[in-house]
Amino acid sequence: MIAKPARTCIPCLPGAGGNAENFEPLTRRVYEAFGWFPIPGDEHLCEYLPWVSDPLTRPWEKYTLSLYDWDAWDALRGDGHAAIARMADGQDSVDELRETIARARWK
């Protein structure tokens, strides 16, 4: 987060001479309310604000937020579970997982 005194460093913020009308409206609203500029952006910030999912006020429309694609991620999760089951049954190799873990340890 960036405090208000740093606003001149960020051209999109009010008072810095930039045009912020279309830039991260939820982020700008949090900045206006609390005086802190959250860095992650609207798509990540909205995960931590429960009122953003209110079905009556539909704030995702006001702040132009992408909604979570439940069906797509459910299918991908199912694919992942099926791959794990094949590995557990010995039908698929676990070598790729071993290599990934080995590479991660050396970073």
N, C-alpha and C positions, 0 to 999 in steps of 0.2 A: 504494500500500500504506500501511496505517496501522499504526504500531507499537503494541505492547501498552499502553503508558501512556495511549494515547488511547481505550482501550476504554470508559471511562465515557461517552464522547460518542456511542457507538453502542448503543442500547438492546437490540439483539438479541444482543450478545456476553455471554458468561458474566461475572458479576460486575457487570453494569450494571443488573440488576433486570428484564430483559426475558425473554420466553420464546423461546428460540432453537431449540427442538427441530426445527421444520420449515423453518427458514430456511436456504437454501443449504448443505446438509450438506457438500458438497465444500469450499466456501470455509471453513466452520468447521473442517474437518479440517486444512486447510493452516494456518489460524490456530493451532490447537492444536499442530501439529508444529513450526512455525517462529517463531511469535510475531508474525507479520505478517498483516494482514487484506487479502487481495487484493480490490481494488475491482470488477473486471469482472463478478464473479458466476460461478456454476458453469458455465453454458452456454458461456462464453468461456474460462474458466480451464481447463476440461478439454481444450481443444485443445493445450495446452502440456505436459500430463502424459501421457507415453506409456503408463503403466500403467493409465490409465482405459479403454483400449480392449482390455484383456486378455480374450479370449473364454472363458478358463477360470474366472476369478473374477467376471466380469461386473459390475464396479464401477458401471456406469451404472445398475444396478438399485438398489444400495445408496444411491447418491447422487441417485436420481431424475432422471437426465439424459436429455434427448431425444437420440435418435440421429439422425445425419445421414440425410436421406431421399435416398439415392443415385438412385433411379429418378426422383423428381420433379425433382431438380436436373439430372440427365442430360437429361431431356426439355426443360427450360428452356434448357440450354446448346445443345441441338440447334436449338431455335427461334431462339436468338441467332445461331448460325452460319448458319442459313438466311437470316435477315434481312440479315446482312452480305454473303452471296453475292448476294442480290437487288440490294443497293446497288451492289456491285462490277460487276454485269452491267447496271446502269443501269435495272433494273426498278422500283426503289424510290428515293425521294429521300433525299439525305443532309442536307437542310435542317435537320431536327430535331437532328441531331448537331452541325451548325455552331452552331445557337442555344444548345445546351447548353454547348458549349465557350466561346462568347462570354460567356454568363452567368457561367460559372465564373471567367473571367479578371477580371471586375469585382467579385468578392466580396472 
